[in-house]
Each structure stands twice: as structure tokens, then as C-alpha cells.
């Protein structure tokens, strides 16, 4: 068979045809995605919602401009269309490359094309299920409890689209290296010799393409380097190099595991049971077991009291926590928790403590507060000091001592002693009952026989 190279004109014609087919496939899928845009948006927002709920924040994405929702939905449909149509697009790309190859070189295209499609989709799934949740959690936890995140829908979708597409491309690296070796453009020895440049390029690429935080950059750079080494091993199988590669992988895994375990052991202690009875579990293992006096609490534990018991705890900062009956909460960090239902009382010492509920957030720098969560909403009562209440719609209010704030209905005077009376069984006697404004102002006596029509 006559093997010949295509001319420049034939290459351009081949490129035009492949582009038209690829764009047509993306356009058809885009139209279908637009029809089902709301379910698609729910799927793409799932990592954000799961991460926010796990950290006790509101899972809602915010829209700050009229056109923002429309533009974001266009991006969502584009990402979904590119993902669904990626097998066709990648196949057309490989066929364009094959058009410029000899017949004995084309056989590699037919082998690599389907593997390349699977690698691209695997990379996008890795970004969706692993890199995105890790990056979001890292970026939120690095701020601690100093600020409450308000995430714009456009920012989240842009980050999701960037990282998933980048991971899809990065996962092509072993195939690209193998293909280059097979067509004699590079050799495995060259790839090994220039490994230092590959390491530099991986971290530079990660720094450019990911958010400006080291955690996400490392999460992208390490897979890229691992894929580079896999590409070398696939291109030139060698038992000795395989053992060296596995040794490096195990060493990195051991170092990373040790660092993670050390960090978790240092940061997970949340408090100590000082009195009462409580049941404890974790998010991964929610089955609850009884806590003993003096037992350490850990971040991620679910605490629950039943109808017949209450509980008291000492926290690392010196603060105290008491749980009423039928109460359930989860420690999020050393200085924050989320209450799902029931009632808690806290005596907070500086620097601060944060209580999250489904209706908003309570920030306490110093003082005593009572927080109750029920079907009617979240009620905050400040006995001493002050607290800041932030609702899910972004409103913030400073609540002073002797006042209450119901997240759904606003603030009003309250009888603190009557509300927090249940704590007398497990704490010192409460302060004297503060007088309300109505009690401080004497009411004028009405003359006998006066009409009660509501007029003065």
C-alpha cells in the first residue's frame, strides 16, 4: 500500500471536517442539557452542598446579579455537553492525528482512542468526587470560624468547570507519553532524565490552574507526577523501575498519612464530659454509645441526650456546654458545633465559639447563651455578654444580655431565668431575673367605668 503524507490543504480540510463534527455533537448535547438544566445544576452543586452541610454552613448558592443566573446556567450546560460529548470530540481529535500518520502508525490510534476517552472521563470524575470536595473543604476550613461564607453560584461553577476539565486533560498524560515513545519522538531515557523539569512543570501548572491554596495545588500536582511516572513505566516496562515507583508511592503515602493523622490527633480534641449522660457517635459510624465521666470528645462526634437525661461538658478554651433533654449536636471544630434539635446552654470564654443551626449562625465572643432549635425555628437567649446572630439570608444582628432573638421573627425582651431554668440542675444558680421594659414603666390606672375601646 502506498503510504504518503497529506498535504497542507488536505490537513486543513481534515481539520475543518473534524471540528464541524465535534461542534455539532457538542451543540446537540448542549440543547438537551438546556432542557434538563435544573437537574444538571443540582448534580453539579452536590459537592458544594455536601461540603457546606458537613461544616455547618448554609448550602445555598447565591446570585448577586440578574444576568448571573443565566450565564451560570449556560456554563453548566456547556460543561455537561462537553462531558457527555467528550468521547466523540476525543475520537475526532485522534482521527485528525491519524490522518497525518502512516498506516503502520495508525494502528496505535485505534488502540489509544477508546482508552483516551475513558481516561478523560475518569479524570473529570476524579475532579468531581475527590479534588473538588477536598479543595472546597480546605478553602473553608483555613478561615476557621472567623467568617461565614457566602458563595456565588458563578464562582463555584467556574471553579468546578476549571478543575474537572484540567483533570480530564491531565489523565491523558500516560497515553500521550506512550504515543510519543511509540512514534519515536521521545525515548523513555529522555523522560527519566528530564524528570526534574516535569516536576517543576506539574507544580507550575497546578499553581496556575487551581485556586491560590497549597492544598488544592498539591492535589493536582501529585496525580500529574504519578501519571507521568506511569507513562514512563508503560512506555518502557521495567521491573526495577516499577519497584522504585511503588516505593516512592508508598513513601509519599506514609508521609501524607502520618501528617494527616498527626493533624487530626492534634485538632480533633473537642472537650471532656464533666457530668451527666450523653450518647456519642460519628458521621461515618452514627451508632451511639454512652460516654463515661472524663471521656474525651472529638471533632465529628454526634452527641445526643434522651428524654431521661442531660449532659455537661468542658471545652478546650475553658468554656462550658450543657445539653437539655432530647438534644442532638455535632462538633464541627474545636470552637464550633451544629445543633440539629433540642436546647443547649453555653458559658463561653474568649476568644469565641460558634453555634450553627439550620436557620443561621450564632457567634459568641464571651458570655452565656441559650440556643434552642425546634419546629418553629431557632431561638437565641443571651443571659450575659452579647452574641451575634447571622441568618441564612445574610442579615446580622447583635443581641445583648437580657434579650432573645428568634431567627424567623426578630428580637424581643425575654425572661432569661424562666427560659434557662432547666440548667439549675447542672449549674450554679442563675442571676436575678432582669426586669423588662414593660416592668420598669408603671402602667397608669384607668378610672372606674372607662370604656375599653382601644382609644386613649
C-alpha positions in Angstrom: 0.0 0.0 0.0 1.2 3.5 -0.9 2.0 5.4 2.3 2.2 9.2 1.9 1.9 12.3 4.0 -1.1 14.6 3.5 -0.6 18.0 2.0 -1.3 21.2 4.0 -4.6 21.7 2.1 -5.7 18.1 2.9 -4.8 18.7 6.6 -6.9 21.8 6.7 -9.8 20.1 5.1 -9.5 17.2 7.5 -9.3 19.7 10.4 -12.4 21.5 9.2 -14.4 18.3 9.0 -13.3 17.1 12.4 -14.2 20.5 14.0 -17.6 20.5 12.4 -18.4 17.1 13.7 -17.2 17.9 17.2 -19.1 21.2 17.4 -22.2 19.6 16.1 -22.0 16.9 18.7 -21.5 19.4 21.5 -24.3 21.6 20.2 -26.8 18.8 20.1 -25.9 17.7 23.6 -26.0 21.3 24.8 -29.6 21.7 23.7 -30.5 18.6 25.6 -28.7 19.8 28.6 -30.5 23.1 28.5 -33.8 21.3 28.5 -32.7 19.5 31.7 -30.7 22.4 33.2 -32.2 22.3 36.7 -31.5 18.6 37.3 -28.0 19.2 35.9 -27.5 22.2 38.2 -28.5 20.0 41.2 -25.9 17.4 40.2 -23.1 19.9 39.8 -24.0 21.7 43.1 -23.9 18.4 45.1 -20.2 18.7 46.1 -20.7 22.2 47.3 -23.9 21.4 49.2 -22.4 18.3 50.9 -19.3 20.2 52.0 -21.2 23.1 53.3 -23.6 20.9 55.3 -20.7 18.9 56.7 -19.2 22.1 58.0 -22.5 23.5 59.3 -22.9 26.3 56.7 -25.9 27.1 54.6 -25.7 25.0 51.4 -27.4 27.6 49.2 -25.5 29.2 46.3 -26.1 33.0 46.0 -27.0 35.1 42.9 -25.8 38.7 43.1 -26.9 40.0 39.6 -29.8 39.4 37.3 -27.7 38.1 34.4 -25.5 35.9 36.7 -28.1 33.0 36.8 -28.4 32.9 33.0 -24.7 33.0 32.4 -24.1 30.3 35.0 -26.7 28.0 33.5 -25.0 28.4 30.1 -21.7 27.3 31.7 -23.5 24.4 33.4 -24.9 23.2 30.1 -21.6 23.7 28.4 -19.7 21.6 30.9 -22.3 18.9 30.8 -22.3 18.9 27.0 -18.6 18.8 26.8 -18.5 15.9 29.3 -21.2 13.8 27.5 -19.9 14.6 24.0 -16.2 14.1 25.0 -16.0 10.6 23.5 -17.0 12.0 20.1 -14.7 15.0 20.5 -11.7 12.9 21.5 -12.3 10.4 18.8 -12.4 13.2 16.2 -9.1 14.6 17.6 -7.4 11.2 17.4 -8.7 10.7 13.8 -7.3 14.1 12.8 -3.9 13.0 14.2 -4.2 9.6 12.4 -4.8 11.4 9.1 -1.2 12.6 9.2 0.3 9.3 10.1 1.5 6.3 8.0 -0.6 3.2 8.0 1.7 1.3 10.4 1.4 4.3 12.9 -2.4 4.4 12.6 -2.9 1.2 14.5 -1.8 3.0 17.7 -4.6 5.5 17.2 -7.3 2.8 17.1 -5.9 1.4 20.3 -5.3 4.7 22.1 -8.6 6.5 21.1 -11.0 4.5 23.3 -8.6 4.4 26.2 -8.1 8.1 25.9 -11.9 8.7 26.1 -12.1 6.6 29.2 -9.1 8.4 30.7 -10.6 11.8 30.1 -13.9 10.9 31.7 -12.0 9.2 34.6 -10.1 12.5 35.2 -13.3 14.5 35.3 -14.9 12.1 37.7 -11.7 12.3 39.9 -12.1 16.0 40.0 -15.8 15.9 40.8 -15.6 13.3 43.5 -12.2 13.8 45.0 -10.4 17.1 44.2 -13.4 19.4 44.3 -14.7 18.3 47.8 -11.1 18.3 49.2 -10.4 21.8 47.7 -13.7 23.3 49.0 -13.3 21.9 52.4 -9.7 23.1 52.6 -10.6 26.6 51.5 -13.4 26.9 54.0 -11.6 25.4 57.0 -8.5 27.6 56.5 -10.6 30.6 57.5 -11.9 28.8 60.6 -14.9 30.4 62.3 -13.9 34.0 61.7 -16.2 34.5 58.7 -19.4 33.0 57.3 -19.0 32.0 53.6 -21.4 33.4 51.1 -20.6 31.6 47.8 -21.7 33.0 44.5 -23.0 30.5 42.0 -20.9 31.8 39.2 -17.6 31.5 41.2 -18.4 27.9 42.2 -19.3 26.8 38.7 -16.2 28.4 37.2 -14.0 26.6 39.8 -15.8 23.3 39.1 -15.5 23.6 35.3 -11.8 24.5 35.5 -10.7 21.7 37.8 -12.8 19.0 36.1 -11.6 19.9 32.6 -8.0 20.2 33.8 -8.1 16.8 35.5 -9.6 15.3 32.3 -6.6 16.6 30.3 -4.1 15.6 32.9 -5.3 12.0 32.9 -4.3 11.8 29.3 -0.6 12.1 30.2 0.4 8.4 30.3 -1.2 7.8 26.9 0.4 10.9 25.4 3.9 9.8 26.6 3.3 6.3 25.4 2.2 7.5 22.0 5.2 9.9 21.7 7.5 7.0 22.5 5.8 4.7 20.0 6.2 7.1 17.1 9.9 7.7 18.2 9.5 11.4 19.1 11.0 10.8 22.6 12.6 7.9 24.4 11.9 6.6 28.0 15.5 7.5 28.9 14.8 11.1 27.9 11.7 11.2 30.0 13.6 9.9 33.0 16.5 12.2 32.5 14.2 15.3 32.3 12.0 14.3 35.3 13.1 17.4 37.3 11.5 19.6 34.6 8.3 17.5 34.7 8.1 18.1 38.5 8.6 21.8 38.0 6.0 21.9 35.2 3.5 20.0 37.3 3.6 22.4 40.2 3.6 25.5 38.0 0.6 24.2 36.1 -1.2 23.4 39.3 -0.4 26.9 40.7 -1.8 28.5 37.6 -4.9 26.4 37.1 -6.1 25.8 40.7 -7.2 28.3 43.4 -4.4 30.0 45.3 -4.1 27.5 48.1 -1.4 24.9 48.5 -3.7 22.0 49.4 -5.6 22.0 46.0 -2.3 22.7 44.1 -0.7 19.6 45.7 -3.8 17.6 45.0 -3.4 18.4 41.3 0.4 18.2 41.0 0.8 14.8 42.7 -1.6 13.0 40.4 0.1 14.7 37.4 3.5 13.4 38.6 2.2 10.0 39.3 0.6 9.8 35.8 4.0 11.0 34.3 5.8 8.1 36.0 3.0 5.7 35.0 3.5 6.9 31.4 7.2 6.1 31.6 6.6 2.6 33.0 4.0 1.8 30.4 6.3 3.1 27.6 9.3 1.0 28.8 8.2 -1.7 31.2 10.9 -2.4 33.8 10.7 -4.4 37.0 13.3 -2.4 38.8 11.7 0.9 37.8 8.3 -0.4 38.8 9.7 -1.3 42.3 11.2 2.2 42.6 7.9 3.8 41.6 5.9 1.7 44.1 8.5 2.5 46.8 8.1 6.2 46.1 4.3 5.9 46.1 4.4 4.1 49.5 6.8 6.6 51.0 4.7 9.6 49.9 1.5 7.8 51.2 3.2 7.1 54.5 4.4 10.7 54.9 0.9 12.0 54.0 -0.9 9.6 56.3 1.4 10.5 59.2 0.9 14.2 58.6 -2.9 13.8 58.3 -3.1 11.6 61.4 -0.9 14.0 63.4 -3.0 17.0 62.4 -6.3 15.2 63.2 -5.0 14.0 66.5 -3.9 17.5 67.4 -7.0 19.2 66.3 -9.7 16.7 67.0 -10.0 17.0 70.8 -13.2 19.0 71.3 -13.8 18.7 75.1 -14.4 16.4 78.0 -17.5 15.0 79.7 -17.7 16.5 83.2 -21.2 15.4 84.3 -24.5 14.0 83.1 -25.1 11.3 80.5 -24.7 11.6 76.7 -24.6 9.2 73.7 -21.8 9.6 71.2 -21.3 8.5 67.6 -19.6 9.8 64.4 -20.8 10.8 61.0 -19.2 7.7 59.5 -20.5 5.5 62.3 -23.6 7.1 63.7 -24.4 4.3 66.1 -24.3 5.9 69.5 -22.7 4.6 72.7 -22.7 6.0 76.3 -20.0 8.5 77.3 -18.2 8.0 80.6 -17.2 10.7 83.1 -14.0 12.4 81.9 -14.1 10.8 78.4 -12.6 12.9 75.6 -14.9 14.4 72.9 -13.6 14.6 69.3 -14.5 16.7 66.3 -17.1 14.9 64.2 -18.8 13.2 67.1 -22.6 13.3 67.2 -23.9 13.8 70.8 -27.4 13.0 71.8 -29.4 13.1 75.0 -32.7 11.3 75.5 -35.8 12.2 77.4 -34.4 11.0 80.7 -31.0 12.7 80.8 -29.0 15.8 80.3 -25.2 16.3 79.9 -22.5 18.8 80.7 -19.1 19.3 79.0 -15.8 21.2 79.5 -14.3 22.6 76.2 -10.6 23.3 75.5 -11.0 27.0 75.7 -12.4 26.8 79.2 -16.0 27.3 78.0 -18.8 25.1 79.3 -21.6 23.4 77.4 -24.8 21.9 78.7 -27.3 19.9 76.8 -31.0 19.7 77.7 -33.2 16.6 77.1 -33.9 15.4 73.6 -31.0 17.3 72.1 -28.6 16.4 69.2 -25.5 18.2 68.1 -22.3 17.6 66.2 -18.8 19.1 67.0 -17.5 20.7 63.8 -14.2 22.1 65.0 -12.7 22.9 68.4 -14.6 26.1 68.5 -17.8 25.4 66.7 -20.7 22.9 66.7 -24.0 22.4 64.9 -27.2 21.7 66.9 -29.8 19.7 65.0 -32.6 19.8 67.6 -33.2 20.5 71.2 -31.6 23.1 73.5 -28.1 23.9 74.7 -26.6 26.4 77.2 -23.1 27.7 76.9 -20.8 29.8 79.1 -18.2 31.0 76.5 -14.8 32.3 77.3 -12.6 34.2 74.8 -11.7 34.1 72.1 -15.0 32.9 70.7 -17.4 30.0 69.9 -19.8 29.4 67.0 -23.1 27.6 67.1 -24.7 26.7 63.8 -28.3 25.7 63.1 -30.4 25.2 60.0 -31.7 28.8 60.4 -28.4 30.6 60.8 -25.3 31.1 62.9 -24.7 32.4 66.5 -21.2 33.8 67.2 -20.3 34.3 70.9 -17.1 36.0 72.0 -17.9 36.0 75.7 -21.0 35.4 77.8 -23.8 33.0 78.5 -26.3 32.0 75.9 -29.2 29.5 75.4 -29.9 28.2 71.9 -33.0 26.1 71.2 -33.9 24.5 67.8 -37.4 23.3 67.2 -40.1 23.1 64.5 -40.8 26.8 64.9 -37.2 27.9 64.2 -34.1 28.8 66.2 -34.4 30.8 69.4 -31.3 32.6 70.9 -31.4 33.9 74.5 -28.4 35.9 75.8 -28.1 35.8 79.6 -24.7 37.5 79.9 -22.5 39.3 77.5 -23.6 39.5 73.9 -23.9 37.4 70.7 -24.1 38.0 67.0 -26.9 36.2 65.1 -26.5 35.7 61.3 -29.4 34.4 59.4 -29.2 32.4 56.2 -30.2 35.4 54.1 -27.2 37.4 55.2 -28.7 39.5 58.0 -26.7 40.1 61.1 -27.9 41.3 64.5 -26.2 42.0 67.8 -28.2 40.5 70.7 -27.4 42.0 74.1 -27.9 40.5 77.6 -31.5 40.0 78.7 -32.9 39.8 75.2 -33.9 37.0 72.8 -33.8 36.6 69.1 -35.9 34.2 67.1 -34.4 33.7 63.7 -37.8 33.8 62.0 -39.5 36.6 63.9 -36.9 39.1 65.2 -35.8 40.1 68.7 -37.9 40.9 71.8 -37.5 41.1 75.6 -37.3 37.8 77.4 -37.4 36.4 80.9 -33.9 34.8 80.9 -34.4 32.9 84.2 -37.6 31.3 83.0 -36.0 30.2 79.7 -32.8 28.8 81.2 -34.3 27.4 84.4 -33.6 23.8 83.3 -29.9 24.5 83.7 -30.2 24.9 87.5 -29.9 21.1 88.0 -26.5 21.1 86.4 -25.0 24.6 87.0 -24.8 27.3 89.7 -27.9 29.3 90.5 -28.8 31.8 87.7 -28.5 35.6 88.2 -31.5 37.6 89.4 -34.3 38.0 86.8 -33.7 41.2 84.8 -36.7 43.5 84.6 -38.2 44.0 81.2 -39.0 47.5 79.8 -42.7 46.9 80.5 -42.0 46.1 84.2 -39.8 49.2 84.5 -42.5 51.6 83.3 -45.5 51.7 85.6 -48.9 51.5 83.9 -51.4 54.4 84.6 -54.5 53.4 86.4 -57.7 53.6 84.4 -60.7 55.3 86.0 -63.6 53.0 87.0 -66.1 52.5 84.3 -63.8 53.7 81.5 -64.6 52.3 78.1 -62.2 49.7 76.7 -62.5 50.6 73.0 -58.7 50.8 72.5 -58.6 54.7 72.4 -56.6 56.7 74.9 
